[in-house]
């Protein structure tokens, strides 16, 4: 397999329509009913932590982080991360994750949560949120509710209901 001429860059405001089409292709209309989407409702993505993947001029991937909080403590909600299905299994998701997590660490963020498959996210250091520690605004399979401390002690004392952070 030939390496793709892949470029990872910060998301531009003019990427919005291409990203929405990508989300529709990858997740379909049912995406709006998912708990992870409900968490992000009304919370703007953090531009300094949003990245896109391009092959030539074609947008093939996107990663976004939103500000969230639990028990008055700030945290990041990762997602959605999306790769065009026709470009799956080519390392694009990994490249987006690495860029996003590096930027989050550089921005001195302490903790990131997501809903996803542990076998995939484990390679980046994610593990299941301990039962009862955090509560999302809707049902979620506990085995898919994951977190990653981005700094020493990043998860210490973080507990409670998770909600979108509004004023950040």
C-alpha angles and dihedrals in degrees: 000000000000118000114254119239088243123180121190113197140156114279114264122214089242090060092074098097094045090049092050090051089049092052091048091051095046102039108017126212094307090074092086093064095055120109092235090058091046089055091055096047109125093003115112119225114252104250094208089058100044120099139179133203120219133190102196104317094329115107104223102165145024137189126188137182125199130195115254137165141207124193090351092305120120121237139158127252110210117212167171100010108180135180123185105256091232089060097045122136095024100108096261094122091049092050091050092047092050093049092048097046092046090052092047091051091046088052090056095243114161109204140017128194132192143164110237150106113308094210089061100039097041090080088065093050101264121146134177116283107249111260113273095006096106130017123205123211093257143011120313135167103254090220089061097047102096139175141188128199105222093194136025107289093008093141097038111126095356109137143130138059115346116224137165111271107238114194101039 
